[in-house]
């Protein structure tokens, strides 16, 4: 079997209806669970927490009402809300979607004033139809929402005699009056396309600059499942020059400014088995989070009022291969008491990028990959409150073992990615340091038997811990553990009603820290939600 992981792209959603404490979704009894998947199943749901909403006056604005059946973007207009002022304690995006029939997973985006505020993917529907929703805190884009803007949304889709699902979405923003708990950026910028490449012009009084990149591998080719690619001479259907290591890099005027490990997204047709994802999607599938880079060490260079070349690339992608999308937003906080904040970049040092894949042939072929990279950047700014030095250090590491048999009837991966970041700020007041440790894991295998029964067993992990210290004293901390596991089997190369599919899935999302505790578990069998349990 030539292995194919079906992982398309576009707007998806999260149906999160449980409160922080207690169970809000009724669960099925054992007698209600069918022997195999039928023509309908529970609407998509994730264990992630709903967006916490303030108890203050609110105003709602519709961003989009659209039905996607091809690759024509929805275009509309946004007008700021009336009655809630122009400063908000929180802004919450909500997408409601529905689709029925047959359709692949699709990836989508939503832009307001050219700023990407949502990247998402869709669930695959049942013949009888499903509905879902996704929520996202978009307060950080408040500066964009203060003026009238163009709106563009796309969920690229194909509708024909076979793929009948039209994707119907409704998107709103809800604004809550009041002051935000943390100052929102003063400006949200996008890159400009020029003959010299993509450029950025920041205000001359920028004192904090953060870039966010919505990096996703997609497009139906090998970069949708880049973590399985191998280099020659290994005999595998998806090749890459050096194998599976990918790194999202951002540069300023040709100098490396940030590195990050991309999240190994799995869309809702992924790992050759949509029955894994019909009810519970993989972590982040419905709310694709951007990679963030603190570019404040480069602010002194950027603050000269001239355009600077800013480029994003994905290391490890073979030259000329399509498949990666990496739109960029730049968030800027300004010094309100100084028209120009001068400064300088004082350090920009990277180790060599280590990347080694070793192929061991046999009845079960194996490729072991070890890779990593480290970057330190530092710079100062002479602000209205004194000289402030920001130092950012980021360390990436990747290890994986990919194993498969001839014909790829058995195809498995055990992989771990780590992305460690330390941001230190020194100057006026006590030194401030934030350390973040991110770990992504993928462990599973797909097996095709002689009876054409395909089975996928897979566990995915999204973990992170963060600690902030001020003057050496811990002032904030958090620990996230979002773990998905699934086991699904069906018959391939037969009509849909003859697949005789069975499958179980589970997700547990735990978030602990100085802001409190959240702990929720979901379990499914044959498309039925059998457990929805909240702890804490």
N, C-alpha and C positions, 0 to 999 in steps of 0.2 A: 504493500500500500504506500502510495506517495502521500506522506503526511500533509494534511492541510488543516490549519487552524483558522476557523472562520471568525474574524474579529473586525467588523466594520465599525462605523462611528456616527454618533449624533445624539441629540438631546434626550436624556433619560431622566430618571427621577427617583426620589426617595419617598416612600410612604411611611412616615414615622408618626405614629399616633399615640404612643405611650407617653405618659407623664414621667417625670424624673423618678418618682417612686411609685411602685405598683404596676400592675399589668392592665393595659387598656384594650388589648386585642384578644377576643376569645379564641381558644385553641380547639382543634378537633379532638374528638375521642378516637380511640383505636379503631372502632367500628366504622368511623367515617373515612378512613384512609383507604383509597382504592388499591387494588392489586397492582395496577400500573397506571401511567399517565393517561388521562382522557383527553377530551377536546377543550377543556377549560381548567384553569388552576387559579390559585390565590393571586391577587394583584401583587406586583413587586413591592417588597418591603426591605428596609435595612435596619440594622441595630443601632446605627449612628444616632446621636441625640438630635432632637429638633432644635431650631434656633431659639435661644432664650429671648423673649420679647419684653420690653419695658411696659410698665403700667402707666402709660402717658397718652396724651392725645395723639391720634394717628390719622394719616391721610394715605389714600391708595391711588396709584396711577397704573393704567394698563400700558404695558410696553409692546405686546404683540398678541395678535389673534391670527393664527396661521394654520394652513393644512399643507403639509409637505408631501408631494408626489413625484418631484423631480429635483433638479439641481438649481432651481430658480430661487434666489434669496427673497425672503420677506423684507420689505422696506417700509418703514413708517417714521413717525415723528414723536418725540418725547417733549412734554411740557412740564416744568417743575410743578409740584403740588401747591395748592392754595390752602391756607389755614394752618400750616404747621411750621411757618417760618422758613429760613434758609440755612439753619443749623439744626442737625438732628442727632439724637442720642443713638439711634440705630436706623439702618435701612436694610430691609429684608426683601430679597427676591424670592418669588415663588413661581414655579413652573408646574402647571397641570397638563398632563398628556393622556391621550388614549389612542389605541390602535387595535385593529382586529384583522383576522385573516392569516396570511402568511407574509413574513417579512424578515429580512436580515436585521441585525443590529446596525445602527447608524450613529455616526459621530456628528456633533453639531457645535455651533458657537452662537453667542449673542453679543453684539457690539452696540454700545451707546456712545455717540460722538467719536467713533473709531476705537474706543477703549473696549477691550474684551473683558466682560464682566461675568461670563459663564462659558465653560466648556463642559460638555456632557455627552453621554451616549444613551441610546435607547434600549429598552428591553425588547426581546422578541415576543410577538403576541401569540395568544391562543386563537383558534378559529372563532371562538365565541367572543373574544375581545378582552382587553385588560385596560386598566387605568392606573396612573401613578402620579406622584408629585415629588418635586425636589425643592428644598429650601436652601438658601445661602445668605450669610451675612455679607452684605456688600457695602458696609459703611465706609470702607476705605476709599470708595469711589465717589464720595460725597461732592468733591469739587467738580466732578463732571456733571452731577445731577443738578447743580445750581443754575444751569442755563439750558435753554431749548437745544435739543440735539437730534441728529438723524439716528435712526435705529435700523440695524441690519441683523437679520437672523437667518441661519441656514441649517437645515438638517437634510443633507443630500440624500435623496431617496430614489428608488426605481419601482414604479408600479406598472405591471403588465398582467398578462393572463395567468402567470405563475405567482408572482409576488404582488399580492393584492392589498397589502396593508398601507393605508394612507395615515400619516402621522399628524394628529390633530393636537395643537398646543395652545395654551393660554398662559401668558406671563405677566405678572404684576410686580410692582415695587410698593412696599408699604413703608412710610416714613413716620418715625416716632419723634415727637418734639422733645427738645431738651439738649443737654450737653453730652457728648460722647465720653465714655470712661477714659479713653486715651485720645489724644489729639489726632484727628484725621489728617492725611496729607493736604497741603495747601494747593498742590497741583498734581494732576494725573496726566502724564505725557505719553505720546506714542512716537515711534520712530518715523522719520521722514525719508522717503525714497528719493535719492539724488543720483546724478550720473556717477558720483564717487562711491555710491553704496548707501546704506542706511545711516542716517545721522540723527543726533540728538542735540537740542539746544535747551539748556536749563536756565532758570532765573539766576542772576548773578549773586543772589544772596542765599543760595541753597546751603543748608547746614546738615541735612540728612538726605541721602539718595538711595532708594531701593528699587531694583529692577525685578520684575516678576515675568517668568516665561512659562507659557502654557505649552510645554513640550510633550508631544504625543507621537508615537510611531503608529502609522496607519496606512490606509490606501490599498489594502488587499494583497500586498506583497510580503516579502520576508521581513521587512522592518516592523510589521505588526507584531511579530514574535521574535524580535531581535535577540532575545536571551537564549534562543535555540540555534542560532546560526553557527556554522563551523568553518574553519579554514581548510584549504587543501593540505594534505591529500585525503582528508576524511571523506568517506562516501556518504554524503547526506544531501537532502533535497534543497536545503537553503544554505547558501554559502556567503561568507563575508571574508574580506582580505585577511583579517587577523582573528576572527571569531566573534564571540558574543559581547565583548566589553563595549559599553556605550557611556559617554560622558557629555553632559550638556555644558558647553563653555560659552562665556560671554567676554568680549574684548572691547577695549576703549582705545581708539587710535592705534590699533594693531597690538596693544599690550594686553596680555591675559589678565582679566579683572575678576573672574569668578569661575568656579567649577562646581558641578553638582552631579549626583547620581540620579538618572531619571527613574521615576517610579515604574515598576513592571506592570503596567495596566493590562488587565484581561477584560475584554469586552464580552457581551452576553451571548456570543456564539463561540467563545474561545475554547481552546484545547479540544477541538473537534466535537464538542458535546454541549449543545444548548440546554440539555436537561439539567445540567449543573446549576443553571442561572435563572430559570424561569421565575422563581420566587425571590431568592436572595442573590443579588449580584455580587461580584467580587468587590473588595474594598476600592473606593474612589471611582467606580465605574460611572456613577450618576453625577458625581461632583468632582470633576478632574481638577485637582489643585495645582497651582503653578509652582515651579521652582523659584525660590527667592534668593537674590544676591544683594548683600549690603555693599553698595558702591560708594559709600561715604568717603573712603580713603581717596577716591578720585575726584571728589567735589571741588577741591582747590583748582584742579586742572580744568574741570568743566565750567567753573564760574567765570570764565573770561568773556562770556557773552557770544562766543562763536560756536558754530555747529561742530560737533565731534562725531567721528565715525564710530558707531556702536554696532557690533555684529554678534550674532549667535550661531554657533555651529555645534554639530553632534559628532564628537570624535568616535571613530570606529565604523562609521557608515562608508561603504565602498563608494569611490568617486562616481558621480553620475547617477547613483541609485536614488530614486524618489522614496517618499514614505514618511518623512518627518515634517511636522508642522510645529512652529515655534514662535508664535506671536508674542510681542513684548509690550508691557506697560512699564512706565517709570514713575514711581511715586516720589514726590519731592516735598520736604518740609523746609520752610523758609525762615530766615532770621528777620523778625518783624521790626527790629531796631537798627538794621544796617542795610543799605542799598547794595553794597558789594561785600562779600565775605571772601577774602583772599586765603590762599593756602597752598599746599604742595603735597604731592605724592612722595613719600620718603622711602618706601620699600615695596617691591613687587618681585617676589621670588617664588619660583615653582621648582619642585623636583622633577626629574625625568619621569615620564609616564611609563610605568611598568605594566606590561601586558604580555602574558605568556599562556599559550594554549598547547597542551600536549595530547596527541592522539595515540591511543592504544588500540590496535585492531584486534578482533576476535569474534567469537560467536555473538558476543555482545560488545559492540564498539563503544569506546569511551573517549571523551574529550574532557580533560581537566583544565580549567582556566583559573589563573590567579592574576589580578591586576590591581593597580592603585595609583594614586596621585596625591600630591599635597601642594597647597598654594598659601602663601602669606602676603597680604597687602596691608600697607599702613600709610596714613597720611594725616595732616593736621589742617585745621581751619582757625583763622583768627576771627572769632565771632564777637558779638556785642557783649558777651559775658566771658570773654577771655579765650585763650588758645585751647582748643579741644583736639586731642589726638584719637583717631579710631584705628584699631588694628583688627583685621579679620583673618583667621586661619581656618582653612577647610581641608579635611583629610578624607579621601575616598578609598574604599577597598571593595573588591569583588572576588568571590570564590564560587566555583560551580563545578559540578560533575554532570555531564550530559551522556546518557547511555541509550543505545538503540540497537536493534537487530537488523539484519539484512532485510530490505523491503520496508523497514520502519514499522513492522507489525507491533513491536514494542518500542516505545519512545518515552524516555523519562528524564527528569531534571531535578537536581537538588542544588539550589542556588541561594546565596546570601549576599546582599549589598549593604554596606554601611557608609554613612555620610555624617561625619562629625564636624561641627562648626563651633568656633569660639569667636565672639565679638566683644572686644574690650574698648571702653571709652574712658579716657583720662583727661582731666583738665579741671574745670571749676567743680568743687564738691568732691565727695568720695568717688573713687574709681568704681565703674559699673562694668560687670562682666556677665555675659549670658553664654552658657554652653548648651549645645543641643546635640543629642546623639540619635540618629535615625537608623533603623534597621528594617530592611525589606527581605522577606523570605518567600521562596517558592519551592515546593516539594511535591512531585506527583509524577504520574505516568499514564499513558494511554496505551491500551492493549487491544488489538484486533484478533479475535479468535478465528479458527477455521470455519466456524458456523456463522461468520459475519456479525458476531456480537461484539460491539465496541464498548469497552469499559474505560472510564477515566476516574482516577482517584487523585485528589489534589487538595493540598493545604496551602493557604496564602497567609502571610503575616505582614502587617503594617504597624510598626512599633516606633515610639519616639519618647525620649525623656529630655526635659529642659530644666535648667536651674539658673536663676538670676541672683547675683550677689552684688550688694552695694557696700563698699568699704569692707569687704570680706564677710559681711553678714547676709545670710540667705533671706531674700525678700519675696521670692516666688518660686514655685516649682510645679511640674506636671509630669505625668507618666501615662502614655497611651499604649494600649494593646488592642488592636483590631484584628481578629483571627477568623478566617473563613475555612471551612472544610467541606468537601463534597465527594460523593461516590455515585456515579450514574452509568447505566448500561442501556444500550438500545441496538436494534438490528439495522445495519446500514444497507444501502442500495435497494430499498423497498419503499413503497408508498407510505405516506405519513401514518395512515391508520393500521399499518402492519409492523410498526417499529417495536411494539411491546416494551416500551421504555419504563424503567424503574430507576429511582434515584432518591438519595437523601442529601440534605445540605444543612449546614449550621453556621451561625456567626455569633461571636461574642465580642462586644465592644465595651472596653473598660477605659475610663478616663478618671484618674485620680490626681489630686493636687491641692494647691493652696486655695483654689476656687471651689472645692467641694469634690463630690464623688458621683460618678455615673457608671452604671453597670447593667447591660441588657444583653439577653441571649435569645436567639431565634433558632428553631429547628423545624425542618420540613421533611415530608415523605410523599413521593408521587405527586408533588405540586400542592399538597395540603400543608398549611401551617399547623404544626402539632405542638409547638411550645413558644410562648412569648413571655419571658420571665425577666423581671427587673429586680436588681438587688440594691445594695446601699441603704 
